[in-house]
Amino acid sequence: MDEIEWLNTEEAANRLGITTRTLYRFMDQGRLPSYRFGRVFRLKLADVEQFIEDCRVEPGTLSHLYPEPHPADDDSDEDAEDESGEDADSDDDDENETTNDDDTSED
């Protein structure tokens, strides 16, 4: 029978590149098997290595972290300009101002 290689919590946390607080959270959540011997916790090296493999990111699963720009979004600025190079909305603003002036002169 092979001898079990044990790690203390500090060694396991260092091997995983996390804090001991995060390690304890993983242990408490049952994500990482651990053993209590009296007042100390120990983890099997094989369990820590398996945890590392289980955390491997599958290719193609991170697209939500870098959304692709939509080609239509790039063209939207060009559509807003008329042939004179001014924004199409700017003419509407001038008409609204005139309408507002007419409304105030009737009082």
C-alpha positions in Angstrom: 0.0 0.0 0.0 1.3 3.4 -0.9 2.0 5.9 1.8 -0.3 8.9 1.9 1.4 12.3 1.5 -0.2 14.8 3.8 -0.2 18.6 3.6 -1.0 21.1 6.3 -3.3 23.9 5.5 -0.5 26.4 4.8 1.2 24.0 2.5 -2.0 23.2 0.6 -2.9 26.9 0.3 0.6 27.7 -1.0 0.4 24.9 -3.5 -3.0 26.2 -4.8 -1.9 29.9 -4.7 -4.7 30.9 -2.4 -5.0 32.2 1.1 -5.7 29.8 4.0 -9.0 31.6 4.5 -10.1 30.6 1.0 -8.8 27.1 1.6 -10.9 26.8 4.7 -13.9 28.0 2.7 -13.3 25.3 0.1 -13.0 22.7 2.8 -16.2 23.9 4.5 -18.1 23.8 1.2 -17.0 20.3 0.6 -15.1 21.2 -2.6 -11.8 20.1 -1.1 -11.6 16.9 1.0 -9.9 17.5 4.4 -9.2 15.5 7.5 -9.1 16.7 11.1 -6.7 15.0 13.5 -7.3 16.4 16.9 -6.8 20.2 16.5 -5.1 20.2 13.1 -6.4 19.8 9.6 -4.6 17.8 6.9 -5.2 17.4 3.2 -4.0 14.6 1.0 -1.6 15.7 -1.7 -3.5 13.5 -4.2 -6.8 15.3 -3.3 -5.2 18.7 -3.8 -3.8 17.7 -7.2 -7.3 16.3 -8.1 -8.9 19.6 -7.0 -6.5 21.5 -9.3 -7.5 19.3 -12.3 -11.2 19.7 -11.4 -10.8 23.5 -11.6 -9.3 23.4 -15.1 -11.2 25.8 -17.4 -12.5 24.2 -20.6 -11.8 26.1 -23.8 -14.7 28.1 -25.1 -16.3 28.7 -21.7 -15.0 32.2 -21.1 -16.7 34.1 -23.9 -19.0 35.9 -21.4 -15.9 37.7 -20.1 -15.0 39.4 -23.4 -18.1 40.0 -25.4 -17.5 40.6 -29.1 -18.5 44.0 -30.5 -21.5 43.9 -32.8 -20.7 45.1 -36.4 -24.0 47.1 -36.4 -22.8 49.1 -33.4 -19.8 50.4 -35.4 -22.1 51.7 -38.2 -24.6 53.4 -35.9 -22.5 56.6 -35.7 -22.4 56.9 -39.5 -26.2 56.5 -39.9 -26.9 59.4 -37.4 -25.1 61.9 -39.7 -26.9 63.3 -42.8 -25.1 64.4 -46.0 -24.1 67.7 -44.6 -22.1 65.9 -41.9 -24.4 67.1 -39.1 -26.3 64.8 -36.8 -29.8 64.1 -37.9 -31.1 64.8 -34.4 -29.7 68.3 -34.4 -32.4 69.5 -36.9 -35.1 68.1 -34.6 -33.7 70.1 -31.7 -33.9 73.4 -33.6 -37.6 72.7 -34.5 -38.4 72.0 -30.9 -36.8 75.2 -29.8 -38.9 77.1 -32.3 -42.0 75.4 -31.2 -41.2 76.2 -27.6 -40.7 79.9 -28.5 -44.0 80.0 -30.3 -45.8 78.6 -27.2 -44.3 81.2 -24.9 -45.2 84.2 -27.2 -48.9 83.3 -27.1 -49.2 84.0 -23.4 
